[in-house]
Amino acid sequence: MPQFEVQPHDQPSVFVRARTDLDAVRRHLTSGAAEVALAEAEAGSGWRAVAVDGDEWGRVRPRDRMRFRRD
């Protein structure tokens, strides 16, 4: 399952396993049925701004677990 980095404005970032970035934010939220909206991804960094119930909440981006290793 893919992994995403979720970073709320008032908390440190955490890694969440989910199928999509929208699902990752919903899994991180503790409250029930909140309306989550994602902005377009920033070029280069992949961060997407997240709004919950119309208010800015934080950001999310895909996190690759496989990194290039120099042997």
ChimeraX commands (.cxc) that place a marker at each C-alpha (Angstrom):
marker #1 position 0.00,0.00,0.00 radius 0.5
marker #1 position 1.37,3.46,-0.86 radius 0.5
marker #1 position 2.60,5.77,1.87 radius 0.5
marker #1 position 1.87,9.49,2.24 radius 0.5
marker #1 position 3.31,12.25,4.40 radius 0.5
marker #1 position 0.56,14.26,6.09 radius 0.5
marker #1 position 1.49,17.58,7.71 radius 0.5
marker #1 position -1.21,19.53,9.59 radius 0.5
marker #1 position -0.39,23.20,10.31 radius 0.5
marker #1 position -0.28,22.73,14.08 radius 0.5
marker #1 position 1.35,19.26,14.32 radius 0.5
marker #1 position 4.49,17.53,13.06 radius 0.5
marker #1 position 4.25,15.48,9.87 radius 0.5
marker #1 position 3.33,11.80,10.04 radius 0.5
marker #1 position 3.42,8.94,7.56 radius 0.5
marker #1 position 0.11,7.29,6.68 radius 0.5
marker #1 position -0.51,4.23,4.54 radius 0.5
marker #1 position -3.48,4.73,2.21 radius 0.5
marker #1 position -4.54,4.12,-1.36 radius 0.5
marker #1 position -4.75,7.83,-2.31 radius 0.5
marker #1 position -3.68,11.15,-0.82 radius 0.5
marker #1 position -7.30,12.02,-0.10 radius 0.5
marker #1 position -7.71,8.72,1.75 radius 0.5
marker #1 position -4.51,9.43,3.73 radius 0.5
marker #1 position -5.89,12.75,5.00 radius 0.5
marker #1 position -9.22,11.16,5.91 radius 0.5
marker #1 position -7.44,8.38,7.83 radius 0.5
marker #1 position -5.40,10.96,9.74 radius 0.5
marker #1 position -8.43,13.04,10.74 radius 0.5
marker #1 position -10.01,11.86,13.96 radius 0.5
marker #1 position -13.37,13.52,13.37 radius 0.5
marker #1 position -15.98,11.76,11.26 radius 0.5
marker #1 position -17.52,13.05,8.04 radius 0.5
marker #1 position -15.44,16.09,7.16 radius 0.5
marker #1 position -15.34,17.57,3.66 radius 0.5
marker #1 position -11.73,17.35,2.44 radius 0.5
marker #1 position -10.50,19.27,-0.64 radius 0.5
marker #1 position -7.04,18.98,-2.22 radius 0.5
marker #1 position -5.28,21.62,-4.32 radius 0.5
marker #1 position -3.02,20.89,-7.28 radius 0.5
marker #1 position 0.41,19.47,-6.49 radius 0.5
marker #1 position 3.31,21.93,-6.25 radius 0.5
marker #1 position 5.87,21.40,-8.98 radius 0.5
marker #1 position 9.04,19.77,-7.68 radius 0.5
marker #1 position 7.94,19.02,-4.13 radius 0.5
marker #1 position 4.64,17.21,-4.69 radius 0.5
marker #1 position 2.97,18.88,-1.69 radius 0.5
marker #1 position -0.78,19.44,-2.06 radius 0.5
marker #1 position -2.60,21.96,0.13 radius 0.5
marker #1 position -5.48,20.46,2.11 radius 0.5
marker #1 position -8.67,22.23,3.16 radius 0.5
marker #1 position -11.06,20.61,5.64 radius 0.5
marker #1 position -14.61,21.98,5.74 radius 0.5
marker #1 position -13.42,25.04,3.80 radius 0.5
marker #1 position -10.57,25.97,6.18 radius 0.5
marker #1 position -6.87,25.53,5.44 radius 0.5
marker #1 position -5.71,22.47,7.35 radius 0.5
marker #1 position -2.25,21.47,6.15 radius 0.5
marker #1 position -0.66,19.58,3.29 radius 0.5
marker #1 position -0.01,16.07,1.97 radius 0.5
marker #1 position 2.39,14.43,-0.48 radius 0.5
marker #1 position 3.25,10.92,-1.65 radius 0.5
marker #1 position 6.24,9.37,0.12 radius 0.5
marker #1 position 8.38,6.86,-1.73 radius 0.5
marker #1 position 9.58,4.10,0.55 radius 0.5
marker #1 position 12.04,2.81,-2.02 radius 0.5
marker #1 position 15.13,5.00,-2.14 radius 0.5
marker #1 position 18.12,4.71,-4.42 radius 0.5
marker #1 position 21.04,3.06,-2.67 radius 0.5
marker #1 position 24.65,3.32,-3.67 radius 0.5
marker #1 position 26.30,0.00,-3.01 radius 0.5
marker link #1:1,2 radius 0.2
marker link #1:2,3 radius 0.2
marker link #1:3,4 radius 0.2
marker link #1:4,5 radius 0.2
marker link #1:5,6 radius 0.2
marker link #1:6,7 radius 0.2
marker link #1:7,8 radius 0.2
marker link #1:8,9 radius 0.2
marker link #1:9,10 radius 0.2
marker link #1:10,11 radius 0.2
marker link #1:11,12 radius 0.2
marker link #1:12,13 radius 0.2
marker link #1:13,14 radius 0.2
marker link #1:14,15 radius 0.2
marker link #1:15,16 radius 0.2
marker link #1:16,17 radius 0.2
marker link #1:17,18 radius 0.2
marker link #1:18,19 radius 0.2
marker link #1:19,20 radius 0.2
marker link #1:20,21 radius 0.2
marker link #1:21,22 radius 0.2
marker link #1:22,23 radius 0.2
marker link #1:23,24 radius 0.2
marker link #1:24,25 radius 0.2
marker link #1:25,26 radius 0.2
marker link #1:26,27 radius 0.2
marker link #1:27,28 radius 0.2
marker link #1:28,29 radius 0.2
marker link #1:29,30 radius 0.2
marker link #1:30,31 radius 0.2
marker link #1:31,32 radius 0.2
marker link #1:32,33 radius 0.2
marker link #1:33,34 radius 0.2
marker link #1:34,35 radius 0.2
marker link #1:35,36 radius 0.2
marker link #1:36,37 radius 0.2
marker link #1:37,38 radius 0.2
marker link #1:38,39 radius 0.2
marker link #1:39,40 radius 0.2
marker link #1:40,41 radius 0.2
marker link #1:41,42 radius 0.2
marker link #1:42,43 radius 0.2
marker link #1:43,44 radius 0.2
marker link #1:44,45 radius 0.2
marker link #1:45,46 radius 0.2
marker link #1:46,47 radius 0.2
marker link #1:47,48 radius 0.2
marker link #1:48,49 radius 0.2
marker link #1:49,50 radius 0.2
marker link #1:50,51 radius 0.2
marker link #1:51,52 radius 0.2
marker link #1:52,53 radius 0.2
marker link #1:53,54 radius 0.2
marker link #1:54,55 radius 0.2
marker link #1:55,56 radius 0.2
marker link #1:56,57 radius 0.2
marker link #1:57,58 radius 0.2
marker link #1:58,59 radius 0.2
marker link #1:59,60 radius 0.2
marker link #1:60,61 radius 0.2
marker link #1:61,62 radius 0.2
marker link #1:62,63 radius 0.2
marker link #1:63,64 radius 0.2
marker link #1:64,65 radius 0.2
marker link #1:65,66 radius 0.2
marker link #1:66,67 radius 0.2
marker link #1:67,68 radius 0.2
marker link #1:68,69 radius 0.2
marker link #1:69,70 radius 0.2
marker link #1:70,71 radius 0.2
view
